[in-house]
Structure formats: structure tokens, C-alpha cells
């Protein structure tokens, strides 16, 4: 009964007193949830669990503040509805980008465009998603002045409204593998048939660990999407490039290991050439 009486007494306070109570209440709620945000995630060992708990605590804090304010100003909401409507319309016009970013956040969540940990390309920016906020998506950028899938050290914040305007590429959803290729130039003395066989053998040896995983991933994806059935086996093609000939070796690889796979392919190729040379065979393979 005493608690109910105090609640009614609070509701009957003057507007100034309620404003003061709102400030004090918000500070108390903020301090409480800030402590929870720091303490609760430490009870979980996995990084993704700690991230989700932290996000849940922050969201719960905002919701608690809104409920507190709604209860505190319950008796004045009706009289302020028209004023709030006019002010809200003005604020919506002034903060169009903010409103669109919030709409983008809901679009990301409901349509599952991407999640934390996914590698994505949004517009011209590519990287790993490390945070999704109400207004911004934060990426750890890859590429740019470094090779392909390597991180360059920059943290990029993109407004969520950008997903409503540009294409979003997700490397992590569905098929977690991409097709990559290397170019191998030919020399005048190259035995094309022998070179083709050697490059194909090297590619098959290198991607053997990925083929089974890629086939399983493609099978799972085909249950949700209808489309082509791409070939996963490596291929070698002879192509003309700026008046010269070269082999193009295409293969499937984990999206995060493109640079490592290129290094492995060139190393295996060089080792195979050296082995043939040590056996006294005539060198007719691509240089």
C-alpha cells in the first residue's frame, strides 16, 4: 500500500518536479545498467556470448528508461500528444538520416543481411562486421592498400541507411567459399599440354581440403535457394592477355584465405618445376 501511495504521489507532482525526477531516474538507471554491462559479460567465456549479453543489457537499459518516463508522465501524455506530434514531425524532417539509419538497422535485423563476424562488402567498403548499432555498422576493413582478404588496421563506421541504397555482398552466408584465380604467363618454349597438366594437378592438391566442405556448403545452400549448380573442381584455361598467352587457373577457396591460397599455389608450382629440373628433365613449363 505504501508503495502504491508513493507511486500516486509521484504521478501528481508538478511538471518541474517530474522533470527533476526524470533526470535523477535516468541517471540511476544508466549507472545501474552500466555496471551490469561491465559485470555480466565477464561470466561468459565465449566472445560472441559476451557481445550478445552486452547488447542485450544496453537495449534493456534504453527500454527501462522509456518505460520509466512513460509511467512518470502518464497523466500528461494526453495533453502533450498534439504538441509531441508537431514536434515529432519537425524532428523527423530535421533528422531524416537518423530515421533512415534506424530503418536500416531494422532492415539488417529482420532480413538478416549480415551479422557480427560476417565478412561483407557494402558499397566500396569491405571488411569484417564487428558491431551493429542502432545507427551504424562498424567494420574492420580489409584490402585497400593491402592484399585482398588481409586487414589493413582501419575501423570503418557506416551509417545503417546505406544498406537501403547500395548493394550488400555477404561472403559468410550461404556458400562460404569464393572462386579465385591466378595468372601464369607462358614462355616461348613452354610445353602447353605438360604445363596444363602440372597446373591442374597442383591446384587439385592445394584445394583438396576445401572441396568436401564447399560441396557440403553448396548442398545446404541449395535447400534455400534455387539456381545454378556451379562446378567446384579447379579448371585451367589458356587465354590471351595483351598480345601474349597465359594460363588462368580457377579454383574454389575459403573467402578469408585467398591470399594464403595464392601463395600456396605459386610455391607448389615453383617446387614442382625445381623437382623436374633436379631430375634432369628439359624445362618447358611456364616461368
ABEGO torsion letter per residue (X at the ends): XAAAAAAAAAAABBAAAAAAAAAAAAAAAAAAAAAAAAAAAAABABAAAAAAAAAAAAAAAAAAAAAAAAAAAAAAAAAAAAAAAAAAAAAAAAAAAAAAAAAAAAAAAAAGABBBGBBBBBEABBEBBABBBAABBBBBBBEEABBGABBAGBBBBBBAAAAAABBBBBAABEBABBBBBBBBBBBAABBAAAAAAAAAAAAAAAAAAAAAAAAAAAAAAAAABBBBBBBABBBBBBBBBGGBBBBBBBBBBBAAAAAAAAAAAAAAAAAAAAAAAAAGBBBABBX
